[in-house]
């Protein structure tokens, strides 16, 4: 993972602003979620626009050009259109003429899924340089009258560049594990779709139920990837978790016995940006100088499906 980039829409929506049109307050949102504000895309700002800005930054960060890119995988739940894939729109906007491109839909777990798919493709010889993007305009899926969901989400995009590494120095993606359980699909879903209502729909969530599954399933997934990589939690330099709720992040931190100095927390300013949340947090970690080349990163996310997973990544490149 040799480069990272991100983009956030300009508009900052604070808890106080939200409380002017929905029955909530800053105190409740901060205490229950850790969220202080979120970004909101304008009506003419598309998921692909956010993705392109994040991708360009990731390309610069990795020192590669767009023609080097063999593969673009975009994790999103808020595509520009039903089809074609938003990834192909991003491909066209970037001029990625040597790439194949497709979307991955695993809601909040999308980035971990996309990373795992990219790793599999690269390991099977389908390309040497990949762009993996998580991008969402999730606020466009919200019912602004439903206080149990509309305060939780935000918009943004993050991207990473993956390059094959023949140095055998242990860089890159060390282990991945994906899971899903469709029996729980009704605790977090959207009540519309192409073949059901013919509409886009709005997010519905039984928050308490999702919360209960989150910590237990993410902890098991993390145990599993550590086992696969023959590492322990004391080897982790940075936990870069999905940013849905500070209480879930803190519970994972406790389970892994990590100090504050080893956990990236961006939920206060980003809220839950679904598939964009991990790469946005990664970008913050790298650009703030916390994450350095050679660091071991532990990534984990859970969301609608339920779908969840974890990855272990040695960031950067050998000297
Ligand atoms: O990324 C996908 C994964 N998603 C998640 O990980 C989300 C997981 N769940 C959560 O983060 C939390 O469950 C929530 C933040 C969604 C909710 O927190 P909670 O502590 O589980 O609260 P609750 O749903 O049990 O609701 C407690 C109370 C209720 O009132 P009563 O029934 O106790 O009188 C709600 O009506 O809080 C009320 N409430 C609100 N009050 C003010 C719910 N939403 C709000 C709100 N403002 N926005």
Boltz pocket constraint, residues with backbone or C-beta under 6 A from the ligand:
constraints:
  - pocket:
      binder: B
      contacts: [[A, 23], [A, 24], [A, 25], [A, 28], [A, 29], [A, 32], [A, 33], [A, 108], [A, 147], [A, 148], [A, 149], [A, 151], [A, 152], [A, 206], [A, 207], [A, 208], [A, 209], [A, 210], [A, 211], [A, 214], [A, 244], [A, 245], [A, 248], [A, 272], [A, 274], [A, 302], [A, 303], [A, 304]]
      max_distance: 6.0
